Amino acid sequence: MSSRPLAMSFPTSSITQVAAGALIAAVHTAAARIGFTATVAVTDPGGHLKAFDRADDAPFLTTEVAVDKAWTAASFHTPPTRGTTTSPIRASRRWAATRA
């Protein structure tokens, strides 16, 4: 029997704090350009929160939504925008179109 402990984990790539901050800044810039505020959550590949920011005027409930959406995207290994929408207007129009 070996006296060396078994490796229980292995290194994996992750987004850096600097990259996460740059991503948040880019989202806020894009949101301002089209006239709305944003709440942004960035997770590592395992779904652990890496960085977070909520704009001053963003509704408080967007905090939990952003974190949950980022975690779900990481869980399914998909971009957070695939198959989802953050616009209630677009969502209601899509729902109405499926009922017509």
Residue, then its C-alpha position, 0 to 999 in steps of 0.5 A: m500500500s502506498s503512503r501517498p494520498l490519493a488525489m481527490s481533486f484536479p486543477t481546472s481552468s476558471i475565469t479570473q477575477v480580472a476577467a470577471g470584472a471586465l465582463i461585468a463592466a462590459v455588461h453594464t456598458a451594453a445595458a446603459r447603451i440600450g437604456f436599462t440597468a443590469t444585475v450580473a453574476v459570474t460563476d466558475p465552471g462549477g457554478h460557484l459565484k466568482a463576481f457579482d454586481r447590481a446596478d443602483d437602479a436595478p430591482f432588488l429581486t434581480t439579485e437572486v435571479a442573476v445568481d440562479k441564472a448563472w448557476t443554471a448556465a454553469s450546471f448545463h454548460t450552456p451560455p446563460t442566454r440560450g433558451t431564456t430571456t430577461s425581458p418580460i415583454r418578449a417572454s409574454r409575446r412569445w407565450a402569446a404567440t404559442r397560444a394563438 
